[in-house]
Amino acid sequence: MALFALAYLATVMLGHALSLRTIAVATFWPGSGVLLAALLATPPRRWAWVLATAAAVTLVTDGLVLGLPIPLVGGGIAGNGTEALAGAAVVRLILREGREQVSPGQRLRDTLAVGAAALVAPVAGATLVAWAASGQSGTDFAEVWRICWAADSVGVAVGTPAALAAAQGWSRCHATPGLPGRHLAACGLVAVIVTLWTAAVLWAPGPSIRPLTLTLPPLIWASLRHGQLGATVAVAVLALMMAASLAIDATPYLRSGMTPAERVVFVQLMLFVAAATAQLLAAATTERRAALSVLATANAGLEATVAARTAALQAANAALAAGEARLRLFVDRAPAAIAMFDAEMRYLAVSRRFLQDYRLREETGPEALVGRRYDDVFPHMSDHWREVHRRVLAGETLAAEDEAFPHADGRTDWVRWEMTPWHRADGSIGGALLFSEVVTARRQAEAALAGMNRDLERRVAEEVAAREDAQARAAQAQRMQALGQLAGGIAHDFNNILQAVQSGVTLIAHRAENPATVRKFARTVLGAAERGGAITRRLLAFARHGDLRAERIDMARLLEGLREVLAQTLGSHIAVCVEVGQGPFLALADRSQLETVLVNLATNGRDAMAEGGRLTLEVAAEAIAADPPHASGLAPGRYVRLRVADTGTGMDLATLQRAPEPFFTTKPQDKGTGLGLPMAKGFAEQSGGALAIESAPGQGTAVTLWLPAAEAAAEATPARSAGLAAASPGRRILVVDDEAMVRETLAATLEDAGFAVLAAGGGAAALAMLDAGEAVDALVSDLSMPGMGGLALIRAALQRRPGLPAVLLTGHAGDEALHLADGLPHGACSLLRKPVGVSQLVDCIETLLAAGDRATG
């Protein structure tokens, strides 16, 4: 609104400056064009603001500045507003479009619409202004009306295009860099040319009457050369110069005899025609240029499209040619045989490998086969291949991995092939494609490889079996070596035991009349016998074969028992110490293997302490957490930690790193096998634990084993004392043993326990007693007897007396004893190992008798 107010103020003051002196009526009123342009450039909802602003400007200029009468000022305001509304209505009615589409001088339709508004709209404005002027000053209404109508028409024809062009040019100048400078230069050039040309026509010396049409050439040039901008500037300059000439009454170029009003109207109509002509030429030129630009753009696009398509076609042709060359090279040099046929099985293309594989004349080249039929090239073709061709041409894809292909010379190749149909653009089958490979050499190589694999598997199996056997023998040798280490100490222990037994028995015989002395030395002999049985079981466990059999082990008791053995075995120069903390320390492991490992570690420690030293056996409990991870890779949980440490020479870092390796030893060739530490490590890991070695030169060696901790067992029932009476007195027990000493002692023992005892020296005698009808409640038999063994005796007795309780006594230990237990008949039978205590035997018999009583009700 501010910009419009300033523009309207300037044009109103310009219009008053160009008024005729005689009747004070403007010869050219540009304000009407600016007011109409403002309405066309704003939406209708804002027209009231535009008209109010124009009224305020008119009131200021006419009333306050020029001091015109209020009625005349009011008539001018009403005339200008009515005229602008009528012009906007005419333009919108003709165009039926919004304000943004009005561009006179650029489009013919817009130019004609504004021209129509310039002719029609001033009627209302001239009427109101002439009525106000005639009523106020008494001037002639018709004369004033004609001048006002012509002045407003010229104002609309010149001012409206100029104002709209200025507004649109302002927007384009902000959007396009460099545009304002070019516009100003064009405007200046047009203004100078029109000014000089019009001045030469109007005011140069010459005839007094000059046609006004001489002023049109620069307008036409500006319209054709510079379009809307040139036409607007040229018409505005021409209008200002002619209006100025009329205002100062400088009209020597008009013929005499015309009144001032006639001269004014004539000039005004001439200006209207000049403005309309210039705008129409500019619009036609602009539209033609736009059409040519669109056409040029279309032509350029078409040319670009044609060029692009031509280039694409050329590229496609080049790519096709390159593709054909690559395809020919691929087919010709492919390592597989390739052939392409048409629907009549005529060759279209073949590879050189095809010629080689099917033993055709290669010197003729693949082109020699093109056009020939397949059966002409291979006249010996079988019916099988004819059927394959028929099915493939019918749409199937066939293949074979390993098929015989006989040649004409009688030789046969093995071929892997695939044949598939190919299709034309319309989808019909055009022929077949064959891909094949001769696999004769591969088939022969695979057969040879299979034979080699079988031979290799056999050799590997033999080698593995030999290695496993060697490892088993080595492990057994290691156990036997440990047993040999114990032999001296064990012999010493057995001599002591025999000495105690011999001395005790002698004293019993000499002091038979003294019951207290007999009982004292009888207990001594019994203890010695139990100690001998424990040593025997340990020896058998050391030498036992088989897999690990985990059991709950009280580590404190095991180390105490082992200390006695090691103290005698390692020698007096080695001090054996056992350190046990607050227990219990229950581990889950194979007892015999653990004892073997500890003896081997103790022996290694002794060998490292040639001058003597101390061997420490330590046991403790340890809980392993998940974070941080254990150095030996132990899983989280509870463990029992065994530590065997010596004060020997120790090992350097290189020896320490190789110590767990199988067969690595620093001992002389006849002194060590190199399996002690590897077996210990394997035992610990197989048991679910780990092993670690710490050593340094001169600081000794410590080997630590971790074994999984076991849950504590329920407290066992106290064993029966040797002198406890049987719970089943009067029961008859049949004792069978081929050794009289053993038979008599067992019979006497059971009689002391309250049983009635029958004795037999072999299986046949025992069966004779049963057959004779002897009452027998239970059978106790030795395993190894001449003629009939204990196991056979029990089976025969059960056939005669089903459900008869039986106890089998054996001196075997380890896995063999387990196999004997598995061989016992189902029922009330049990296996006990010698030597057996009185209480253990009595408890076993009573348990079997009680079970038999419950079974019989």
Buried (B, 14 or more C-beta within 10 A) or exposed (E): EEEBBEBBBBBBBBBBEBBBEEBBBBBBBBBBBBBBBBBBBBEEEEBEEBBEBBBBBBBBBBBEEBEBBEEBBBBBBBBBBBBBBBBBBBBBEBBEEEBEEBBBBBBBBBBBBBBBBBBBBBBBBBBBBBBBBBBBEEBEBEBBBBBBBBBBBBBBBBBBBBBBBBBBBEEEBEEEEEEBEEBEEBBEBBBEBBBEBBEEBBBEEEEEEBEBEBBBEBBBBBBBBBBBBBBBBBBBBBBBBBBBBBBEEEBBBBEEEEEBBBBBBBBBBBBBBBBBBBBBBBBBBBBEEEEEEEEEEEEEEEEEEEEEEEEEEEEEEEEEEEEEEEEEEEBBEBEBBBBBBBEEBBBBBBBBBBBEBBEBEEEEEBEBBEEEBBEEBBEEBEEEBEEBBEBBBEEEEBEBEEBEBEEEEEEEBBBBBBBBBBEEEEEEBBBBBBBBBBBBEBBEEEEEEEEEEEEEEEEEEEEEEEEEEEEEEBBEEBBEBBBEBBEEBBEEBBEBBEEBBEBBBEBBEEBEEEEEBBEBBBEBBBBBBEBBBEBBBBBBBBBBEEEEBBEBBBBBEBBEBBBBBBBBBBEEEBBBEBEBEEBBBBBBBBBBBBBBBBBBBBBBBBBBBEEEBBBBBBBBBBEBEEEEEBEBEBEEBEBBBBBBBBBBBBBEEEEBEBBBEBEBBBEEEEEBBBBBBBBBBBBBBBBBBBBBBBBEEEEBBBBBBBBBBBEEEEEEEEEBEBEBEBBBEEBEBBBBBBEEEBBEBBBEBBBBBBBBBBBBBBBEBBBEBBEEEEEBBBBBBBBBBEEBBBBEBBBBBBEEBEEBBBBBBBEBBBEBBBEBEEEBEEBBBBBBBBBBBBBBBBBBBBBBBBBBEEEEE
